[in-house]
Amino acid sequence: MHNGLNWSLLLDGPKLPGDPIAALQGNRPEAERAEALQQLADAAAPGDSSAVNQYAAALLAFGRKDDAERVWRTLIERRPDFAYAYLNLATSHLMAGRAEECARTLEACRGRTGIDTQERQLVERRIAELEDARQDTARQVRYLELRVAAIRERFERGLASAEELKELARLLSSLVQVPGSGVTSRDFLAAARQVRRAAADDPDALEILAAALIAAEGFSPEFNDVLLELERVAPHSTLLATVREWHTDPMQAQHAESRAQRLREVGRRAFAGDRNAVEELRLEVQRSPTNHDYRFDLVSAVYHMGDYAEARRLTDEWATDPSADHLVHFHVAQFYWILGAQELSRHHFGRAYATAADETDREDVRLAMRTVGAGDPADLDRG
């Protein structure tokens, strides 16, 4: 949430023939856009800072945000006094809704920029604009939280209407996207189920439930059942049209793979000690608490950074997750062992052994236990 801030990318240096940046931003054929991007890549190859900065901006315009940010970071490492690289990287963070990371990048830019320069004036202005936007966002979030509390109180008293329950679900959906709100996609799903119970055949209720199921569980059997019900009561539903587009648009698979690749990169950066990546993982865990890959990456990164108390807190939280399965118990057991909680470790090794799908999984548990010195599964509590 950044309340309408819209910073322009900053480019310097001469324009290339045909103005490939403009070609990328316009509604041009894909082949022409690809040619423009290649032209900028060729211009950047010798290493000129302005050309590299233009290439990174082109990558962003082409939809390759992660590649653009990687180029800007590399440019900053080579030219730590090049303000445009910092400012454009901060803009990319802002576009992705990563306000904390944006603020840190702007502060780094201020520390590297001369006081009596146009670049310093620009970075100071953007820092002030970001702070104003963050304060405004904080006020909005506080309003959402108060409204959620009010509707929940009415619900507990049996006074909340179906429309109020719809509002509650939508409010929670918004709060899931707010870092540190404590609201997860499971909370959104629980509220959506309340809406469905209050208004079983209401198309709005079905759409809210479908959206919550996607957020919390992905394409589950229940989600498919809800779509079938929507087909019956609201065949022209906007959500149904969107789902049809997902299944027919060849770009959707590419977008999904791009997101998965980006999150793998975030996990690698977090493990390498990048605190911005750690915070991004925290938000992903908040949004998708049943995606245990994010949790594994987060605990691994925090432990590797030496924050053992936080690693223990995250492991405790993960261990009690209601969706914990064989792999969760298996990973949790190993984290507990390296954190010095041997009894808890043995308990979860036992749970991993008891929930193993086949002999291969059971042998993995035996091997892990032998490796850390935890004994034999036969001696463990598997309850």
Buried (B, 14 or more C-beta within 10 A) or exposed (E): BBBEBEBEBBBEBEEBEEEBBEBBBEEBEEEBBEBBBEBBBEBBEEEEBBBBBBBBBBBBBBBBBBBBBBBBBEBBEEBEEBBBBBBBBBBBBBBBBBBBBBBBBBBBBBEBBEEEEEBBEBBBEBBEBBEEBBEBBEEBBEEBBEBBEEBBEBBEEEEBEBEBBBBBBBBBBBBBEBBEBEBBBBBBBBBBBBBBEBBEEBBBBBBBBBBBBBBBBEEEEEBEEBBEBBEEEBEEBEBBEEBEEBEEEEEEEEEEEBEEEBBEBBBEBBBEEBBBBBBBBBBBBBBBBBBBBBBBBBBBBBBEBEBEEBBBEBBBEBBEBEEBBBBBBBBBBBBBBEBEBBEBBBBBBBBBBBBBEEEEBBEBBBEBBEEBEBEEBEEBEBE
